[in-house]
């Protein structure tokens, strides 16, 4: 009896190409592509920022990684479920950022400038509930310093809570 030497479609180059495309399409459809985060307006220092809300472990781990640009009036607000000392780094982040660590009283604990692709840790100077990342130098340009209270954050949190109901 002669042995059948034909390869299955998955073993042939053409089969791998088709299977690879199918896997990539599935990956992008199920969640490989960046999921859109909720956005809110945040008034700070007489400016209005459009902030993406990173409140899940996955969203916080991704942060602003792999982005090549962020508009001047945009940022990302990280929201932790409780007060904790936190640290940020810039691995795989391509744009220079400044981060303000904010406590449960909505006061800025400290601000750190962070360089792209750096593994240097930038810690909060006390238990933080939030971190606000913006383009590097934004806080300086708008006079936001440690000790400032971010009043509009209270409204933003109430809006988020109302939307969750």
N, C-alpha and C positions, 0 to 999 in steps of 0.2 A: 504494500500500500504506500503510495507516495505521500510524503509529508507536505502539508500546506504551509508554504513559506510567506504567505501574504501577512502583512502586519495589520493589526487592528487600527482603525482610524485614529485612536488616541496615541498610538506609538509613532505614527508617521509624522513628518514635519508639518504637513498640512493639518493633521488632526491636532497637534500641539498648538498651532497657531489659532485654530478655532476655539479650542478649549481655553487657551490663555485669554483670548478676547472675552469669552463668556465669563471667566472668573473676574477679570477686571471690571466688566460691566456690573456684575453682581456686587463687587466690593464697593464701587461708587454708589450704587443704588442703596445698599444697606447701611452705609455709614462711613465708608472710606473718605468720601468727600467731606469737606468742612461743613458741619451743620450750621445753619444760621442761628445765631444767638439772639435772644430778645434784646431790643434796644430801648433806651429811655433818654429823655432830655434831662440834663443836670446843670443847674445854674450854679456857677462858682466864680467868684471874683468878677462879677458883672459880665461874665461870658456864659454862653450856653454850649455845653458839650453834648454831643451825641455819644452815649456810652453803651457798649455791649456789656451785657450782664453775664459774668462767668460765676455761676453759683453751684455747679456740679463738679465733682472731682475730675471728670473728663474735660470739661470746658476749662477748668483752672489749669490742668496739666498742659493743655494745648496753648492757652493764652494767645499771644500775638505772634506765635512762631510762624515762620515761613512767609510772612507778608513782606512785600517790598516797599510798601508805602502806607501811610495812614494820614488822612486829612488833618489839618491843624486843629479843627474843631471836634475831633473824635478822640475816644479813649476806651479803656476797658476797666470795668469795675468788678473786682473780685469780692465775693461775699462768702465769708465763712459762717458756719452755723453757731459758733461760739467764739469767745475771746481766746486768742492764742498768740504766742510769739511765732511769727512767720518769717520766711526768707524767700526772696525771689532771685532768679538767675536768668541768663539770656541765651542759653544753649538753643541753637536753631532760630534765634530771633535776629532778624536782619536789619532792623531799624533802631537807632539809639532812642532810649526811652528814659523818662523820669517816673518814679513811683512814689506816691504818698501813702504811707501807712496810716490808717484812721481807726481810732478806738470806738467803743460802743457809745460814747458821748458825742460822736461825730467830730472829734478833734484830731487834727493832723499830729501824729506822734513824731514823724520824721519823714524827710524826703531824700531819696537817693537817685543819682544819675547812673544809668546803666549802659554799658557799651555792648554793641552787637556781638553775638556769638561767644560771649564771655561766660565762664563757669564760676566767676566770682559770686559769692552769696552776698545779698544785700538784706540784712535782717531788720525787722521792726524793733524799735527801742521800747518795747513793752507789748502787752497783749493787744493785738489788733483784731478788729472784726471785719475790716475792709482794706482793700488796696486799690488805688486808682492809678492806672498807667496812662500816660500821655506822651506825646513827642517830647524828646529831651529839651529841657529849658522852658517848657510851657509854664510851670509853676513860677519860675523866676520872672518870666516876662509879664505875668499877671499878678505879681505881688503875693503869692500864696506861700506861707511859711509854716514851720512847726508851731503848733498852738492854735492855728486858725480853726474855726468851727465851720464845717460845711453844712450850713443850715438847710439847703434844699435837699440834702440826702434824706432827711426825715420824710419829706413829701414823696420822694422817689420810692422809698421803702414802703410807704403806705400804699402807693399805687401798685407796686409789685404784689403786696399782700392781698389787695382787693382783686387783682387779676387772677390770683391763685385760687380764689373761692369759687 
